[in-house]
């Protein structure tokens, strides 16, 4: 039975759920909310470093629901950000990842690499190359080229 009665919307929900399930598996946790939040904060951090045109090209390859998540809260007049340091990129991840009561200590590099792996698996290699070319060099270095070893193993400690 259809959840919404609209085939395109049901398909979009199913595809987004598959992305979240893949993130759950790759993070080795069973928490869709955390996977959703990880995807959101990394997409927003990437988005804010891209030009308006590049954002439009990239978002066209995202599932419909992820595309809405990508654009949520976007202020085009503020992009692209001029920050160049990796730590500034990580600060955005730390500040916007809802850690809930008691707060998990998240590793922003691990969060980024895991979401980058998902994007590498689902967005064309050409688009990933275009996105990476617009990011600060330090961020580009933690986003492996599609097909490359991702090095996203969860940190110890």
VOGU-3710 file (C-alpha; in Angstrom, 3 decimals, decimal comma):
1> xxxxxxxxxx> 0,000/0,000/0,000  1,172/3,498/-0,807  2,046/5,765/2,107  0,934/8,954/0,355  -1,062/7,744/-2,613  1,389/9,533/-4,909  3,920/7,280/-6,593  6,610/9,974/-7,048  6,423/11,078/-3,426  6,422/7,504/-2,140
11> xxxxxxxxxx> 9,471/6,794/-4,291  11,230/9,888/-2,927  10,564/8,827/0,660  11,808/5,316/-0,076  14,992/6,597/-1,727  15,722/8,983/1,140  15,163/6,183/3,650  17,682/4,058/1,739  20,228/6,879/2,031  19,606/7,121/5,776
21> xxxxxxxxxx> 19,863/3,340/6,146  23,180/3,391/4,277  24,429/6,108/6,631  23,221/4,127/9,666  25,208/1,139/8,423  28,306/3,167/7,619  28,213/4,945/10,982  27,578/1,605/12,754  24,682/3,034/14,676  20,959/2,438/14,382
31> xxxxxxxxxx> 19,667/5,980/14,687  17,939/7,556/11,698  17,729/10,905/13,474  21,517/11,031/13,872  22,022/9,960/10,254  19,549/12,613/9,097  21,343/15,260/11,151  24,771/14,169/9,901  23,563/14,398/6,298  21,972/17,775/6,951
41> xxxxxxxxxx> 24,969/19,428/8,599  27,448/18,190/5,997  25,189/19,152/3,082  24,777/22,631/4,572  28,505/23,037/5,175  29,249/22,017/1,576  26,392/24,113/0,183  27,624/27,240/1,889  30,994/26,948/0,138  29,520/26,592/-3,361
51> xxxxxxxxxx> 28,412/29,212/-5,833  24,692/29,492/-6,500  25,077/27,821/-9,901  27,121/24,941/-8,518  24,579/24,464/-5,727  21,819/24,131/-8,302  23,789/21,566/-10,325  24,646/19,537/-7,225  21,142/19,613/-5,762  19,683/18,309/-9,017
61> xxxxxxxxxx> 21,406/14,981/-8,305  20,035/14,656/-4,783  16,836/12,752/-4,031  13,847/15,085/-3,770  13,720/14,986/0,043  17,496/15,426/0,380  17,196/18,393/-1,988  14,701/20,023/0,370  17,015/19,304/3,281  19,898/20,818/1,308
71> xxxxxxxxxx> 18,088/24,099/0,669  16,479/24,389/4,111  17,622/27,665/5,680  19,785/28,663/2,711  20,567/32,355/2,248  22,018/32,728/-1,280  23,289/36,258/-0,598  25,726/34,823/1,978  27,445/32,298/-0,279  29,991/31,191/-1,054
81> xxxxxxxxxx> 31,714/31,490/2,308  35,261/32,745/2,136  36,558/30,676/5,043  39,459/28,492/4,006  40,487/26,594/7,132  39,374/23,023/7,750  38,749/23,786/11,418  36,123/26,382/10,407  34,368/23,719/8,331  34,497/21,313/11,301
91> xxxxxxxxxx> 33,182/24,035/13,620  30,047/24,233/11,477  29,572/20,457/11,837  30,129/20,547/15,625  27,839/23,545/16,177  24,957/22,173/14,125  25,009/18,465/14,928  22,292/17,939/17,530  23,985/15,880/20,187  20,982/15,639/22,462
101> xxxxxxxxxx> 21,007/15,276/26,248  24,348/14,146/27,560  25,912/14,939/24,182  27,944/12,473/22,203  31,427/13,621/21,398  31,269/13,632/17,639  34,274/13,625/15,399  33,467/16,068/12,580  36,047/14,511/10,250  34,426/11,091/10,650
111> xxxxxxxxxx> 30,958/12,591/10,079  32,183/14,394/6,934  34,046/11,431/5,463  31,065/9,131/6,010  28,624/11,528/4,335  31,141/12,184/1,539  31,275/8,426/0,925  27,483/8,339/0,613  27,575/11,237/-1,859  30,358/9,552/-3,834
121> xxxxxxxxxx> 28,132/6,469/-4,103  25,071/8,343/-5,353  26,180/11,509/-7,172  27,992/11,394/-10,499  31,786/11,426/-10,357  31,821/14,510/-12,595  29,576/16,443/-10,230  31,643/15,365/-7,221  34,766/16,630/-9,021  33,052/19,974/-9,694
131> xxxxxxxxxx> 31,979/20,304/-6,058  35,385/19,351/-4,690  37,066/21,912/-6,959  35,060/24,736/-5,332  35,772/23,698/-1,758  38,741/24,949/0,235  41,801/22,765/-0,349  41,764/21,438/3,216  38,163/20,245/2,840  38,910/18,832/-0,603
141> xxxxxxxxxx> 41,650/16,681/0,920  39,231/14,935/3,321  36,688/14,255/0,543  38,129/11,341/-1,399  37,664/11,140/-5,111  34,930/8,670/-6,053  36,336/5,148/-6,037  39,238/6,071/-3,740  39,724/4,526/-0,305  37,653/6,648/2,060
151> xxxxxxx> 39,623/6,319/5,296  36,475/6,957/7,354  37,179/4,445/10,103  35,725/5,633/13,381  38,384/7,193/15,567  39,368/5,444/18,780  38,806/7,081/22,116
//
